[in-house]
Amino acid sequence: MFQVQLQSQGWPSPVPGDLPSTLRLAHRILLTGSSMKS
């Protein structure tokens, strides 16, 4: 789902050098999702 979302936005697949920013983005999405549930 996360990978598909990135590709739909025209972004290339995450590369090792881009992992930190990718993890921060994923963490932010998880926080947003959990806050929306509660």
Number of C-alpha atoms within 10 A of each C-alpha: 6 9 11 11 10 13 13 10 8 9 11 10 11 15 9 8 8 10 11 12 11 14 12 11 12 13 12 12 13 12 12 11 11 10 9 8 7 5
